[in-house]
Amino acid sequence: MGSEYHFSGRATSPGSSRYYSVRMALPALRNPLALIYEWQWELQAIYYRCSDPGVALTKLQ
């Protein structure tokens, strides 16, 4: 993808629909779109990884 794409990771793993949506986006939109996907992945991960509501609330804050 070159130097214009800096967010290859958990949220945009190769082969996923998010990966291809970032790859096919306009070059100026690739990094912002990948960053939004990464942020969304982190928020969803809090829900799945935390069993204590107090810990989850602290992470969200």
N, CA, C and O of each residue as an XYZ file, in Angstrom:
244
protein
N       0.816     -1.184      0.000
C       0.000      0.000      0.000
C       0.859      1.248      0.000
O       0.395      2.309     -0.418
N       2.060      1.155      0.442
C       2.923      2.315      0.383
C       2.904      3.134      1.645
O       2.296      2.753      2.646
N       3.570      4.255      1.589
C       3.732      5.091      2.777
C       2.484      5.890      3.136
O       2.424      6.470      4.220
N       1.486      5.935      2.252
C       0.294      6.719      2.549
C      -0.671      5.975      3.472
O      -1.680      6.543      3.888
N      -0.382      4.724      3.796
C      -1.267      3.908      4.624
C      -0.494      3.460      5.851
O       0.444      2.670      5.740
N      -0.878      3.958      7.021
C      -0.090      3.728      8.224
C      -0.788      2.867      9.267
O      -0.215      2.646     10.334
N      -1.972      2.378      9.021
C      -2.736      1.703     10.052
C      -3.075      0.266      9.687
O      -4.241     -0.126      9.748
N      -2.092     -0.513      9.315
C      -2.403     -1.929      9.115
C      -2.349     -2.590     10.481
O      -1.313     -2.563     11.146
N      -3.438     -3.171     10.897
C      -3.465     -3.746     12.228
C      -4.703     -4.563     12.474
O      -5.295     -5.127     11.553
N      -5.083     -4.617     13.725
C      -6.203     -5.459     14.142
C      -7.499     -5.073     13.463
O      -8.257     -5.948     13.045
N      -7.765     -3.813     13.346
C      -9.047     -3.360     12.804
C      -9.121     -3.488     11.289
O     -10.211     -3.624     10.733
N      -7.997     -3.447     10.628
C      -7.981     -3.526      9.160
C      -7.054     -4.642      8.716
O      -6.129     -4.417      7.936
N      -7.303     -5.839      9.213
C      -6.455     -6.973      8.852
C      -6.651     -7.325      7.377
O      -7.762     -7.225      6.855
N      -5.577     -7.735      6.709
C      -5.675     -8.072      5.285
C      -6.728     -9.138      5.024
O      -6.816    -10.135      5.741
N      -7.519     -8.912      3.994
C      -8.578     -9.835      3.619
C      -9.940     -9.447      4.159
O     -10.957     -9.977      3.710
N      -9.979     -8.529      5.119
C     -11.258     -8.125      5.689
C     -11.910     -7.053      4.813
O     -11.254     -6.421      3.985
N     -13.197     -6.868      5.013
C     -13.901     -5.848      4.239
C     -13.386     -4.452      4.585
O     -13.338     -3.570      3.727
N     -13.005     -4.262      5.833
C     -12.463     -2.955      6.219
C     -11.124     -2.685      5.543
O     -10.840     -1.551      5.159
N     -10.321     -3.699      5.398
C      -9.041     -3.558      4.709
C      -9.259     -3.067      3.282
O      -8.590     -2.143      2.819
N     -10.205     -3.703      2.596
C     -10.455     -3.322      1.205
C     -11.142     -1.968      1.097
O     -10.917     -1.241      0.129
N     -11.974     -1.617      2.070
C     -12.598     -0.295      2.006
C     -11.557      0.800      2.193
O     -11.649      1.860      1.573
N     -10.563      0.545      3.050
C      -9.482      1.526      3.222
C      -8.592      1.535      1.987
O      -8.198      2.598      1.505
N      -8.285      0.372      1.487
C      -7.396      0.281      0.318
C      -7.991      0.947     -0.916
O      -7.266      1.564     -1.697
N      -9.307      0.830     -1.100
C      -9.946      1.395     -2.286
C     -10.400      2.844     -2.104
O     -10.872      3.471     -3.052
N     -10.260      3.369     -0.902
C     -10.653      4.764     -0.654
C      -9.670      5.714     -1.346
O      -8.568      5.324     -1.729
N     -10.090      6.937     -1.491
C      -9.199      7.948     -2.039
C      -7.971      8.072     -1.139
O      -8.093      7.939      0.078
N      -6.797      8.323     -1.706
C      -5.577      8.387     -0.894
C      -5.671      9.340      0.305
O      -5.128      9.050      1.371
N      -6.345     10.453      0.133
C      -6.453     11.423      1.230
C      -7.341     10.922      2.365
O      -7.269     11.439      3.479
N      -8.176      9.921      2.095
C      -9.111      9.417      3.101
C      -8.654      8.120      3.757
O      -9.294      7.666      4.706
N      -7.581      7.516      3.290
C      -7.163      6.216      3.804
C      -6.806      6.253      5.282
O      -7.330      5.462      6.067
N      -5.929      7.156      5.666
C      -5.526      7.215      7.076
C      -6.678      7.597      7.998
O      -6.848      6.951      9.032
N      -7.478      8.613      7.678
C      -8.612      8.917      8.561
C      -9.603      7.761      8.686
O     -10.112      7.504      9.777
N      -9.881      7.067      7.594
C     -10.805      5.940      7.632
C     -10.239      4.789      8.468
O     -10.955      4.192      9.272
N      -8.979      4.486      8.279
C      -8.343      3.425      9.062
C      -8.300      3.796     10.539
O      -8.455      2.924     11.395
N      -8.097      5.052     10.849
C      -8.079      5.503     12.240
C      -9.457      5.355     12.881
O      -9.560      4.968     14.045
N     -10.501      5.655     12.140
C     -11.867      5.473     12.653
C     -12.133      3.995     12.920
O     -12.707      3.647     13.952
N     -11.724      3.129     12.007
C     -11.905      1.692     12.220
C     -11.132      1.212     13.446
O     -11.643      0.397     14.214
N      -9.924      1.698     13.639
C      -9.113      1.303     14.796
C      -9.763      1.774     16.093
O      -9.801      1.033     17.076
N     -10.269      2.988     16.099
C     -10.941      3.541     17.281
C     -12.184      2.714     17.611
O     -12.426      2.401     18.777
N     -12.969      2.360     16.600
C     -14.158      1.549     16.810
C     -13.785      0.171     17.345
O     -14.469     -0.355     18.223
N     -12.713     -0.418     16.828
C     -12.267     -1.730     17.293
C     -11.880     -1.663     18.769
O     -12.214     -2.562     19.541
N     -11.178     -0.602     19.160
C     -10.779     -0.445     20.563
C     -11.992     -0.319     21.478
O     -12.011     -0.909     22.559
N     -12.996      0.434     21.065
C     -14.198      0.573     21.880
C     -14.937     -0.755     22.010
O     -15.402     -1.092     23.099
N     -15.052     -1.501     20.942
C     -15.712     -2.793     20.998
C     -14.918     -3.783     21.838
O     -15.503     -4.636     22.506
N     -13.610     -3.681     21.812
C     -12.767     -4.596     22.581
C     -12.987     -4.419     24.078
O     -12.887     -5.388     24.831
N     -13.280     -3.212     24.519
C     -13.537     -2.979     25.944
C     -14.745     -3.804     26.375
O     -14.735     -4.404     27.450
N     -15.764     -3.838     25.557
C     -16.971     -4.592     25.883
C     -16.668     -6.091     26.013
O     -17.166     -6.749     26.927
N     -15.863     -6.618     25.109
C     -15.610     -8.056     25.093
C     -14.532     -8.495     26.078
O     -14.540     -9.647     26.512
N     -13.606     -7.611     26.441
C     -12.504     -8.002     27.318
C     -12.764     -7.748     28.788
O     -12.136     -8.396     29.625
N     -13.653     -6.843     29.143
C     -13.866     -6.473     30.538
C     -15.113     -7.163     31.084
O     -16.204     -7.047     30.526
N     -14.922     -7.888     32.195
C     -16.075     -8.510     32.836
C     -16.575     -7.680     34.005
O     -17.697     -7.882     34.471
N     -15.760     -6.750     34.486
C     -16.140     -5.875     35.603
C     -16.607     -4.535     35.049
O     -15.841     -3.851     34.370
N     -17.851     -4.149     35.326
C     -18.371     -2.876     34.805
C     -17.547     -1.679     35.245
O     -17.417     -0.718     34.487
N     -16.988     -1.706     36.443
C     -16.176     -0.584     36.922
C     -14.911     -0.414     36.116
O     -14.512      0.712     35.821
N     -14.273     -1.510     35.755
C     -13.060     -1.459     34.925
C     -13.403     -0.952     33.527
O     -12.682     -0.126     32.968
N     -14.485     -1.438     32.974
C     -14.907     -0.985     31.646
C     -15.197      0.515     31.641
O     -14.812      1.223     30.711
N     -15.866      0.987     32.665
C     -16.173      2.420     32.748
C     -14.902      3.246     32.850
O     -14.793      4.302     32.227
N     -13.938      2.768     33.635
C     -12.663      3.475     33.769
C     -11.926      3.510     32.422
O     -11.352      4.539     32.066
N     -11.936      2.428     31.688
C     -11.270      2.400     30.378
C     -11.945      3.333     29.387
O     -11.276      3.973     28.577
N     -13.269      3.410     29.449
C     -13.980      4.308     28.541
C     -13.724      5.769     28.866
O     -13.734      6.620     27.976
N     -13.497      6.060     30.133
C     -13.233      7.456     30.516
C     -11.838      7.819     30.104
O     -11.403      8.948     30.327
